[in-house]
Amino acid sequence: VELVESGGGLVQPGGSLRLSCTVSGIIGSINVMGWYRQAQGKEREWVATITSAGSLNYEDSVKGRFTISGNKVEKTVYLQMNSLKPKDTAVYYCHFIGFLYGANYWGKGILVTVSS
């Protein structure tokens, strides 16, 4: 199984970034796709999820600024991040849950830094 993340980097406050993550090598389809993040010195926290039925959920602090989307066929999840704030600085991890046995798959993480 391989997960490939891209799109992170350094951006000024108020700027935008788009993260993407593709999983390959798994058997069966994807049930849930999502993103988590971990700021330095803090625990990993949930950011957003999208289910196979198209249900979207967001952590309160990112509502209205972040948009999650996904392609079930390509097994790719995206996170469009707008109006970024310094407190959004973290390592972002993509996460997939498969229908088969409910297996969990995690990306290695990609750094997003919001700073002037």
DRENLUM-9228 format. One record per residue: residue number from 1; residue in three letters; chain; x, z, y of N, C-alpha, C, CB in turn. Coordinates in nm, 2 decimals, padded with zeros to 4 digits, always signed. Glycine has a CB too. Example, Ala and Ser with C-alpha at 12.3 -4.5 7.8 and 13.67 -1.06 7.14 Angstrom:
BEGIN
1 ALA A +01.32 +00.78 -00.57 +01.23 +00.78 -00.45 +01.32 +00.78 -00.33 +01.13 +00.90 -00.45
2 SER A +01.28 +00.71 -00.22 +01.37 +00.71 -00.11 +01.29 +00.79 +00.00 +01.41 +00.57 -00.06
This chain:
BEGIN
1 VAL A +00.09 +00.00 -00.12 +00.00 +00.00 +00.00 +00.09 +00.00 +00.12 -00.10 +00.12 +00.00
2 GLU A +00.05 -00.08 +00.22 +00.13 -00.09 +00.34 +00.04 -00.09 +00.46 +00.22 -00.22 +00.34
3 LEU A +00.07 -00.01 +00.56 +00.00 -00.01 +00.69 +00.09 -00.04 +00.80 -00.07 +00.13 +00.71
4 VAL A +00.05 -00.14 +00.88 +00.13 -00.19 +00.99 +00.06 -00.16 +01.12 +00.17 -00.34 +00.97
5 GLU A +00.12 -00.08 +01.20 +00.06 -00.05 +01.34 +00.14 -00.12 +01.44 +00.07 +00.11 +01.36
6 SER A +00.07 -00.15 +01.55 +00.14 -00.21 +01.66 +00.06 -00.18 +01.79 +00.15 -00.37 +01.64
7 GLY A +00.13 -00.21 +01.91 +00.06 -00.20 +02.03 +00.10 -00.08 +02.12 -00.08 -00.20 +02.01
8 GLY A +00.17 +00.01 +02.07 +00.21 +00.13 +02.14 +00.31 +00.10 +02.25 +00.26 +00.24 +02.05
9 GLY A +00.35 +00.20 +02.33 +00.45 +00.19 +02.43 +00.43 +00.28 +02.55 +00.45 +00.04 +02.47
10 LEU A +00.50 +00.24 +02.66 +00.49 +00.32 +02.78 +00.40 +00.25 +02.88 +00.63 +00.33 +02.84
11 VAL A +00.31 +00.32 +02.94 +00.22 +00.27 +03.04 +00.20 +00.37 +03.15 +00.08 +00.23 +02.97
12 GLN A +00.17 +00.32 +03.26 +00.14 +00.41 +03.38 +00.00 +00.47 +03.37 +00.16 +00.34 +03.51
13 PRO A -00.02 +00.58 +03.43 -00.16 +00.64 +03.44 -00.25 +00.54 +03.49 -00.16 +00.77 +03.52
14 GLY A -00.37 +00.53 +03.43 -00.47 +00.43 +03.47 -00.46 +00.30 +03.40 -00.46 +00.41 +03.62
15 GLY A -00.35 +00.28 +03.33 -00.33 +00.16 +03.26 -00.40 +00.15 +03.12 -00.18 +00.14 +03.23
16 SER A -00.37 +00.04 +03.05 -00.44 +00.01 +02.92 -00.34 -00.03 +02.82 -00.55 -00.10 +02.94
17 LEU A -00.38 +00.00 +02.69 -00.30 -00.04 +02.58 -00.41 -00.07 +02.47 -00.20 +00.07 +02.53
18 ARG A -00.37 -00.16 +02.37 -00.45 -00.19 +02.26 -00.37 -00.17 +02.13 -00.51 -00.33 +02.26
19 LEU A -00.41 -00.07 +02.05 -00.34 -00.05 +01.92 -00.41 -00.13 +01.81 -00.34 +00.10 +01.89
20 SER A -00.34 -00.17 +01.72 -00.39 -00.23 +01.60 -00.32 -00.18 +01.47 -00.38 -00.38 +01.61
21 CYS A -00.39 -00.18 +01.36 -00.34 -00.14 +01.24 -00.41 -00.21 +01.12 -00.36 +00.02 +01.22
22 THR A -00.32 -00.27 +01.04 -00.37 -00.34 +00.92 -00.32 -00.28 +00.79 -00.33 -00.49 +00.93
23 VAL A -00.41 -00.26 +00.70 -00.37 -00.21 +00.57 -00.38 -00.32 +00.46 -00.47 -00.09 +00.53
24 SER A -00.28 -00.32 +00.38 -00.28 -00.42 +00.27 -00.24 -00.35 +00.14 -00.18 -00.53 +00.30
25 GLY A -00.28 -00.42 +00.03 -00.24 -00.37 -00.10 -00.33 -00.27 -00.16 -00.11 -00.31 -00.09
26 ILE A -00.45 -00.24 -00.10 -00.54 -00.15 -00.16 -00.65 -00.23 -00.24 -00.61 -00.06 -00.06
27 ILE A -00.71 -00.16 -00.34 -00.81 -00.22 -00.42 -00.95 -00.18 -00.36 -00.80 -00.18 -00.57
28 GLY A -01.04 -00.28 -00.35 -01.17 -00.25 -00.30 -01.18 -00.26 -00.15 -01.21 -00.11 -00.35
29 SER A -01.30 -00.23 -00.10 -01.32 -00.24 +00.04 -01.30 -00.10 +00.11 -01.46 -00.29 +00.07
30 ILE A -01.31 -00.11 +00.25 -01.29 +00.00 +00.33 -01.42 +00.06 +00.37 -01.21 -00.04 +00.45
31 ASN A -01.43 +00.19 +00.37 -01.55 +00.27 +00.41 -01.55 +00.31 +00.55 -01.58 +00.39 +00.32
32 VAL A -01.43 +00.37 +00.59 -01.42 +00.43 +00.72 -01.28 +00.39 +00.78 -01.44 +00.58 +00.72
33 MET A -01.28 +00.35 +00.90 -01.15 +00.32 +00.97 -01.14 +00.41 +01.10 -01.13 +00.17 +01.01
34 GLY A -01.02 +00.46 +01.13 -01.02 +00.55 +01.24 -00.88 +00.57 +01.30 -01.07 +00.68 +01.21
35 TRP A -00.88 +00.65 +01.40 -00.75 +00.68 +01.47 -00.74 +00.83 +01.49 -00.74 +00.60 +01.60
36 TYR A -00.63 +00.89 +01.48 -00.59 +01.02 +01.51 -00.47 +01.02 +01.60 -00.57 +01.11 +01.38
37 ARG A -00.44 +01.13 +01.66 -00.32 +01.14 +01.75 -00.27 +01.28 +01.74 -00.35 +01.11 +01.89
38 GLN A -00.14 +01.29 +01.77 -00.07 +01.42 +01.76 +00.03 +01.43 +01.88 +00.01 +01.44 +01.63
39 ALA A +00.00 +01.51 +01.98 +00.09 +01.53 +02.09 +00.20 +01.63 +02.05 +00.01 +01.59 +02.21
40 GLN A +00.31 +01.62 +02.12 +00.42 +01.71 +02.08 +00.39 +01.85 +02.09 +00.54 +01.68 +02.18
41 GLY A +00.42 +01.93 +01.98 +00.39 +02.07 +01.98 +00.24 +02.10 +01.95 +00.42 +02.13 +02.10
42 LYS A +00.16 +02.00 +01.92 +00.02 +02.03 +01.89 -00.02 +01.97 +01.75 -00.07 +01.97 +02.00
43 GLU A -00.13 +02.01 +01.70 -00.18 +01.97 +01.57 -00.24 +01.82 +01.59 -00.28 +02.06 +01.51
44 ARG A -00.24 +01.75 +01.48 -00.31 +01.62 +01.48 -00.46 +01.64 +01.50 -00.28 +01.55 +01.35
45 GLU A -00.51 +01.55 +01.59 -00.65 +01.56 +01.62 -00.72 +01.42 +01.60 -00.67 +01.61 +01.76
46 TRP A -00.84 +01.43 +01.57 -00.92 +01.31 +01.55 -00.95 +01.24 +01.68 -01.05 +01.34 +01.47
47 VAL A -00.95 +01.11 +01.69 -00.98 +01.04 +01.82 -01.11 +00.96 +01.80 -00.86 +00.94 +01.85
48 ALA A -01.12 +00.87 +01.70 -01.24 +00.79 +01.69 -01.24 +00.73 +01.55 -01.23 +00.67 +01.79
49 THR A -01.37 +00.70 +01.51 -01.39 +00.64 +01.38 -01.49 +00.53 +01.39 -01.43 +00.74 +01.27
50 ILE A -01.49 +00.43 +01.30 -01.59 +00.33 +01.28 -01.61 +00.32 +01.13 -01.54 +00.19 +01.34
51 THR A -01.74 +00.32 +01.09 -01.78 +00.31 +00.95 -01.81 +00.17 +00.91 -01.89 +00.40 +00.92
52 SER A -01.82 +00.15 +00.78 -01.85 +00.01 +00.73 -01.99 -00.03 +00.78 -01.84 +00.01 +00.58
53 ALA A -02.07 +00.06 +00.81 -02.21 +00.03 +00.86 -02.20 +00.00 +01.01 -02.30 +00.14 +00.83
54 GLY A -02.09 +00.02 +01.08 -02.08 +00.00 +01.22 -02.10 +00.12 +01.31 -02.17 -00.11 +01.26
55 SER A -02.11 +00.23 +01.25 -02.13 +00.35 +01.33 -02.00 +00.39 +01.40 -02.18 +00.47 +01.24
56 LEU A -02.01 +00.42 +01.53 -01.89 +00.46 +01.61 -01.90 +00.60 +01.65 -01.88 +00.37 +01.73
57 ASN A -01.79 +00.67 +01.65 -01.78 +00.81 +01.70 -01.65 +00.83 +01.77 -01.80 +00.91 +01.58
58 TYR A -01.66 +00.91 +01.88 -01.54 +00.94 +01.96 -01.53 +01.08 +01.99 -01.55 +00.85 +02.09
59 GLU A -01.41 +01.13 +02.00 -01.38 +01.26 +02.05 -01.42 +01.26 +02.20 -01.22 +01.30 +02.03
60 ASP A -01.47 +01.38 +02.25 -01.53 +01.38 +02.38 -01.43 +01.34 +02.49 -01.57 +01.52 +02.41
61 SER A -01.30 +01.37 +02.48 -01.21 +01.34 +02.59 -01.18 +01.19 +02.61 -01.09 +01.42 +02.58
62 VAL A -01.22 +01.11 +02.51 -01.19 +00.97 +02.52 -01.31 +00.88 +02.53 -01.11 +00.92 +02.39
63 LYS A -01.43 +00.95 +02.53 -01.55 +00.87 +02.54 -01.56 +00.80 +02.68 -01.67 +00.96 +02.53
64 GLY A -01.60 +00.67 +02.67 -01.60 +00.60 +02.80 -01.47 +00.53 +02.84 -01.65 +00.68 +02.91
65 ARG A -01.36 +00.57 +02.77 -01.23 +00.51 +02.80 -01.17 +00.44 +02.68 -01.13 +00.62 +02.84
66 PHE A -01.20 +00.48 +02.56 -01.14 +00.42 +02.44 -01.26 +00.35 +02.37 -01.07 +00.53 +02.35
67 THR A -01.22 +00.24 +02.30 -01.32 +00.17 +02.22 -01.25 +00.13 +02.09 -01.36 +00.04 +02.30
68 ILE A -01.32 +00.17 +01.98 -01.27 +00.14 +01.85 -01.34 +00.02 +01.79 -01.28 +00.26 +01.75
69 SER A -01.27 -00.06 +01.72 -01.34 -00.18 +01.66 -01.26 -00.21 +01.53 -01.34 -00.30 +01.75
70 GLY A -01.32 -00.29 +01.44 -01.26 -00.31 +01.32 -01.30 -00.44 +01.25 -01.27 -00.20 +01.22
71 ASN A -01.22 -00.49 +01.16 -01.25 -00.61 +01.09 -01.24 -00.57 +00.94 -01.16 -00.73 +01.12
72 LYS A -01.36 -00.56 +00.87 -01.35 -00.51 +00.73 -01.29 -00.61 +00.64 -01.50 -00.48 +00.68
73 VAL A -01.31 -00.74 +00.67 -01.25 -00.84 +00.58 -01.09 -00.84 +00.59 -01.30 -00.98 +00.62
74 GLU A -01.05 -00.83 +00.71 -00.90 -00.83 +00.74 -00.84 -00.69 +00.72 -00.87 -00.88 +00.87
75 LYS A -00.93 -00.59 +00.71 -00.89 -00.45 +00.69 -00.80 -00.41 +00.81 -00.81 -00.43 +00.55
76 THR A -00.85 -00.43 +00.92 -00.77 -00.41 +01.05 -00.86 -00.32 +01.14 -00.73 -00.53 +01.11
77 VAL A -00.80 -00.22 +01.20 -00.87 -00.14 +01.30 -00.80 -00.15 +01.43 -00.88 +00.01 +01.25
78 TYR A -00.87 -00.15 +01.54 -00.82 -00.16 +01.67 -00.86 -00.04 +01.76 -00.86 -00.29 +01.74
79 LEU A -00.78 +00.00 +01.86 -00.82 +00.10 +01.95 -00.78 +00.05 +02.09 -00.75 +00.24 +01.92
80 GLN A -00.88 +00.01 +02.17 -00.86 -00.03 +02.31 -00.86 +00.09 +02.39 -00.96 -00.14 +02.35
81 MET A -00.76 +00.12 +02.46 -00.75 +00.24 +02.54 -00.73 +00.20 +02.69 -00.62 +00.33 +02.50
82 ASN A -00.83 +00.24 +02.77 -00.83 +00.21 +02.91 -00.83 +00.34 +02.99 -00.96 +00.13 +02.95
83 SER A -00.79 +00.33 +03.12 -00.79 +00.45 +03.21 -00.70 +00.56 +03.14 -00.93 +00.50 +03.24
84 LEU A -00.59 +00.52 +03.09 -00.51 +00.62 +03.02 -00.46 +00.73 +03.12 -00.39 +00.55 +02.96
85 LYS A -00.45 +00.85 +03.06 -00.40 +00.97 +03.13 -00.28 +01.02 +03.07 -00.51 +01.07 +03.14
86 PRO A -00.20 +01.10 +03.14 -00.08 +01.16 +03.08 -00.11 +01.24 +02.95 -00.01 +01.25 +03.18
87 LYS A -00.23 +01.31 +02.95 -00.27 +01.39 +02.84 -00.30 +01.31 +02.71 -00.39 +01.47 +02.87
88 ASP A -00.31 +01.17 +02.73 -00.32 +01.09 +02.61 -00.19 +01.06 +02.54 -00.39 +00.95 +02.66
89 THR A -00.08 +01.10 +02.60 +00.05 +01.08 +02.54 +00.05 +01.15 +02.40 +00.16 +01.13 +02.63
90 ALA A +00.09 +01.07 +02.30 +00.09 +01.12 +02.17 +00.14 +01.02 +02.07 -00.05 +01.18 +02.12
91 VAL A +00.16 +01.06 +01.95 +00.18 +00.96 +01.84 +00.04 +00.93 +01.78 +00.28 +01.01 +01.73
92 TYR A +00.00 +00.81 +01.77 -00.13 +00.77 +01.72 -00.12 +00.72 +01.58 -00.19 +00.66 +01.82
93 TYR A -00.21 +00.77 +01.49 -00.21 +00.73 +01.35 -00.34 +00.66 +01.32 -00.18 +00.86 +01.26
94 CYS A -00.32 +00.55 +01.25 -00.45 +00.49 +01.20 -00.48 +00.55 +01.06 -00.43 +00.33 +01.18
95 HIS A -00.60 +00.54 +01.02 -00.65 +00.61 +00.90 -00.76 +00.53 +00.84 -00.70 +00.75 +00.93
96 PHE A -00.75 +00.51 +00.71 -00.85 +00.43 +00.64 -00.90 +00.52 +00.52 -00.80 +00.30 +00.59
97 ILE A -01.03 +00.51 +00.49 -01.09 +00.57 +00.37 -01.15 +00.46 +00.29 -01.19 +00.68 +00.40
98 GLY A -01.11 +00.44 +00.17 -01.16 +00.34 +00.08 -01.28 +00.38 +00.01 -01.06 +00.29 -00.02
99 PHE A -01.37 +00.29 -00.03 -01.48 +00.32 -00.12 -01.44 +00.37 -00.25 -01.58 +00.20 -00.13
100 LEU A -01.33 +00.31 -00.31 -01.29 +00.34 -00.44 -01.22 +00.48 -00.44 -01.19 +00.24 -00.49
101 TYR A -01.29 +00.58 -00.50 -01.24 +00.72 -00.51 -01.23 +00.79 -00.38 -01.11 +00.72 -00.58
102 GLY A -01.27 +00.72 -00.27 -01.25 +00.79 -00.14 -01.11 +00.81 -00.10 -01.32 +00.92 -00.14
103 ALA A -01.02 +00.72 -00.14 -00.88 +00.73 -00.12 -00.85 +00.72 +00.03 -00.80 +00.62 -00.19
104 ASN A -00.76 +00.80 +00.08 -00.72 +00.81 +00.22 -00.58 +00.74 +00.24 -00.71 +00.95 +00.27
105 TYR A -00.57 +00.66 +00.35 -00.45 +00.59 +00.38 -00.41 +00.62 +00.52 -00.46 +00.44 +00.35
106 TRP A -00.29 +00.65 +00.55 -00.24 +00.69 +00.68 -00.13 +00.59 +00.73 -00.20 +00.83 +00.69
107 GLY A -00.13 +00.55 +00.85 -00.02 +00.48 +00.91 +00.09 +00.58 +00.94 -00.06 +00.41 +01.04
108 LYS A +00.21 +00.53 +00.97 +00.33 +00.61 +01.00 +00.32 +00.66 +01.14 +00.45 +00.53 +00.98
109 GLY A +00.24 +00.61 +01.22 +00.23 +00.66 +01.36 +00.30 +00.57 +01.46 +00.29 +00.79 +01.37
110 ILE A +00.24 +00.56 +01.58 +00.30 +00.47 +01.68 +00.29 +00.55 +01.82 +00.22 +00.34 +01.70
111 LEU A +00.39 +00.55 +01.89 +00.40 +00.64 +02.01 +00.34 +00.57 +02.13 +00.55 +00.67 +02.04
112 VAL A +00.25 +00.64 +02.20 +00.19 +00.60 +02.32 +00.23 +00.70 +02.43 +00.04 +00.59 +02.31
113 THR A +00.30 +00.66 +02.53 +00.35 +00.74 +02.64 +00.28 +00.70 +02.77 +00.50 +00.74 +02.65
114 VAL A +00.21 +00.79 +02.84 +00.15 +00.76 +02.97 +00.22 +00.84 +03.07 -00.01 +00.80 +02.96
115 SER A +00.29 +00.77 +03.16 +00.38 +00.84 +03.25 +00.41 +00.74 +03.37 +00.51 +00.89 +03.19
116 SER A +00.43 +00.80 +03.49 +00.47 +00.72 +03.60 +00.62 +00.73 +03.62 +00.40 +00.77 +03.73
